[in-house]
Amino acid sequence: MDRAVTQGNRGVVGNQWHERFWNVSTTCGMQEISVMKYLKESLSAYFGMGTLPRLIHQA
């Protein structure tokens, strides 16, 4: 619903970015994970300064 209302993009690349961000944000909320912490750990892993964080925890 947020994606349909915010209209923060007009191109394909922007739309894909928003889809991915909102999916990560929603999943982090469901898993009780800080979105900022997840993004920071993801960027650190991308630049070779850490390991890729898990978005979904196994039971």
C-alpha positions as a printed Julia matrix, in Angstrom:
59×3 Matrix{Float64}:
  0.0     0.0     0.0
  2.81    2.44    0.84
  4.36    1.99   -2.6
  1.1     2.86   -4.32
  0.61    6.0    -2.24
  4.1     7.49   -1.99
  4.86    7.62   -5.74
  8.51    8.33   -5.02
  9.7     7.13   -8.41
  8.88    7.44  -12.07
 11.3     5.03  -13.76
 11.9     1.3   -13.8
 15.1     1.5   -11.73
 13.47    3.69   -9.07
 10.47    1.4    -8.94
 12.71   -1.67   -8.46
 14.66    0.11   -5.71
 11.46    1.01   -3.86
 10.08   -2.52   -4.2
 13.23   -3.99   -2.69
 13.49   -1.41    0.08
  9.86   -1.83    1.16
 10.21   -5.62    1.11
 13.32   -5.45    3.3
 11.68   -2.9     5.6
  8.55   -5.02    6.03
 10.5    -8.23    6.6
 12.76   -6.54    9.15
  9.67   -5.35   11.01
  8.18   -8.83   11.02
 11.47  -10.33   12.25
 12.0    -7.52   14.8
 15.27   -6.52   13.17
 16.43   -2.89   12.96
 16.26   -1.77    9.32
 19.19    0.59    9.8
 21.33   -2.14   11.4
 20.46   -4.54    8.56
 21.33   -1.95    5.89
 24.6    -1.06    7.64
 25.62   -4.72    7.87
 24.62   -5.29    4.24
 26.73   -2.37    3.04
 29.68   -3.51    5.16
 29.42   -6.97    3.58
 29.19   -5.44    0.11
 32.43   -3.51    0.67
 34.16   -6.58    2.11
 34.15   -5.44    5.74
 31.77   -7.99    7.21
 29.5   -10.91    6.58
 26.11  -10.77    4.93
 23.37  -10.49    7.57
 20.41  -12.88    7.67
 17.04  -11.32    6.99
 15.0   -14.35    8.01
 15.99  -16.25   11.13
 15.59  -20.0    11.14
 13.57  -21.48   13.99
